[in-house]
Each structure stands twice: as structure tokens, then as C-alpha cells.
Amino acid sequence: MPDRRFRVLMIASHPVQYHGQLFRRTAACPNLDLHVAYCSLRGAEGGHDPEFGADIQWDVPLLDGYSWTHIPHKGSDAGSFFGLYNPGLWKLIRTGNFDAVISFVGYVRATFWVAYFAARSCGAAFLFGCDQGSLEPRDGRRWKSTVKRLMWPVLYRLADQVLVSSTRAKQLIRSLGIPEERITLSLLVVDNDWWMAKAAEVNRATVRASWGATENDVVFLFCAKLQPWKRPLDLLHAFAKIPQSNSLLVFAGEGPLRAELESLATSLGLSSRVRFLGFVNQSQLPAVYKSADLMILPSSYEPFAVVVNEAMCCGCPAAVSDRVGAGPDLVAPVNPDFIFPAGDVEAITRLMSRVVSDPSELRELGRRSVAYMQSWSPERSVLLTAEAIKTAVSRKRHEVPGNSPVPASKSSISGSH
């Protein structure tokens, strides 16, 4: 298919800080005419986030720099199939003259299927993705893995192109029998330039002093929601076993485990060496990353973890469990020794003790982290996504001759910005 400009609709459940910057860059791609459909405006308008356990409104622009529409939400807001239900997508897709529709909403929601059948009915290519590297569910229920193994090969064959966010996710989709040519590793990215520029403005000594840390101390960082599957308690138990006093542990994040973590830190006699920052908004995170020496994420379930991208862009190396999707793609190329078995507190303790005894290693790894992130960039992600769209549209037109989107004027999209 010759080069041309493709009209694309991307569907997202709600505005988040990671999608906003990627949508802006995608909108700037000369080969794409992008429009975004939001199923709700939670995050941009502020509101209670049950996982953080706090009222959250991001302090960076989420809706600027691209065309978007809010589709009225008719669902129950529960975690059920009809918890997210946006029937207005049907009309938008049917009259929008889109070459391709990309859903960032999962198949367990009614909205996904509204979009799928609407795209099929008007001949638009339909793309969706997978960010998981394993069939194992977060709650560990085995029957879910069995259902996925039976259902996912059928599910992912519905996509004209499958977008995956990591090499681990790509391996999983291949294992389900999906051909290599139908899979695109589109990368899960952050705005590298923004994080690097903000980190360069940080006065590291001042931030560390506010934590009670000197330049000679080693500061370990946990940056994530304080949820059970993130396993922050493992990190605190490991930290308690380090004999050296020239180290601090900082928790940046809010969640249901905070009270238990604070109580445990007190009972272990670590109150003077542990800091709880609570929820840290986006504009303040570069200072946290730049002022820490090593971020550790011990999750037992973590499809990717873009906090690794953020930390590395700010010169903070990362160590992660073997269940973190970013491990093979981002951590291993910098230092494969910084990947440990999930749930292995002793392994985390050994890692912490190693870097406390020789902090110079972390400074070099910080420089290598920044350098490596140049190859895992938003620009590359947009190019890969654009290529996936071109491939999907070409395949769709070859599989269904003469089936093309229904012409419509741009004015048929209501409520766009």
C-alpha cells in the first residue's frame, strides 16, 4: 500500500498522564490524523481513586495538543462487564470515516465490544493490545489462567494487528499461535525529553536534605501504589536486615498498605531511616527520582511498570522482580543482576547490601540508564504504531475487497476539542 495519511480513532477509558503525551506525539505524526475518544474524564477532572485511596487530579496537561471527544458513560462504574459502557461509540465510529480504530479499553468491558463491532460494520481496521507477559492473573486464581489459554488465541485473532508493550508480552502472544507478522512491539513509553529536562533542574542535595539524607547516604526508593501485589512489605523487611546505617528507604505513593507499613517500620526500629511521602504528583516526581540512588520494585504482578522508564530517564537505576515486564526490556540491558525472584526477601537484602557497600556502582548505572532510554523513546513508539496501522489497514483491505470506511465529514464528530 502506498504511503498515505490514515484517519485513526484511539479509545481510552480516561485521561492518564502516560497516554496524554503519547497522543500529542501521535497527533503530530504526518501520516496520522488522530482523534481520541475518552469513556470518562476521570483524572482530568479529579476525583477519588480507590487504588490510591485518595482524591487524585494530575497536575500536568492531559487533554492538550490533540483532538478528543468525551463519549457519555452509561455503565455502573463497577468492575463488571457493563461497568464501562459507552454506546455512543457506535455512532462515532460508524460516521467518523476512520481507517483504523485502536482500543486501549480491555475486552472485559462492554465498551471494547461496541468499538469492535462498529469497526467491523464499516470496514475499519481494529487494533488492540496486550501488556501482560503471563497468563497468570493478579489474584492467582488458576481457573482464570485456564480460561485465558482457551480464549485468548480466539480473542487476539480478532485484531487486524496486535499491539504489545514489551518483549515478554510479544512472546506470550506468539505462544498463543498468533503469527509474528500480526504482532507489533509498539513500546510502553513516557515523555523522555520532559523527564530528563525536569531532572536536570532538580537540586539533588536540597531534596535529600529534606529527607534527612546526606550525599554519602544510599537512598532506596519505592515508587508505586501501596498495594499488596506491589509487595512493598518485602522491601521494608529486606531493608531492616541491612546492618549499615548510611541508607534510607523512601516510599513515594499512597494506598491501603500505608498504615501497616508505617506500623511495621516503627516496630522494626526503622522510623528514623524510612520516609513516607504519600501521593506525589507528576510534576514533583522528577525530584524524587533524581534524588534517589536506586528504585526497587518487588511486585509479584506488574505487566510493565512505566515508573522504571521515569526513574531511568532521571538517572535513577532500577532493580525489579522477575514478574515486572520492564525487566527484560529496560533493566537487564543496563544491569541483568538487578532482576531478582519475586517474593525473595533475602535476594533483595543481598542487592541492597551490595550497593550500600559500593555506591559508586550506582552512579555509573545511573548514567547508563539515561543513555539506554534514548532507544526506548516516544518517537520510536509512534513510528512503530504508525507502521502497525498501515499494516492492519492493508491487511483489512486485502481480506475484505471493496470494504472501506463510510465517507463522512469531520463535522460528524461531535464534542471534539
ABEGO torsion letter per residue (X at the ends): XBBBBBBBBBBBABBBAAAAAAAAAAAABAABBBBBBBABABGAAEEBBAAAGBBBBBABBAABGBBBBBBBBABAGBABAAABBBAAAAAAAAAAGBABBBBABBAABAAAAAAAAAAAAAGBBBBBBBABABABBAAGBAAAAAAAAAAAAAAAAABABBBBABAAAAAAAAAAGBBAAABBBAEBBBBAAAAAAAAAABBAAAAAAAAGBBAABBBBBBBBBBBAAAGAAAAAAAAAABABAABBBBBBEBEAAAAAAAAAAAAAGAAAABBBAEBBBAAAAAAAAAABABBBBABABBAAGAAAAAAAAAGBBBBBBAABAAAAAAAAAABAAABBBBGBAAAAAAAAAAAAABAAAAAAAAAAAAAAAAABBAAAAAAAAAAAAAAAAAAAAAABBGBBBBBBBAAABBGBX
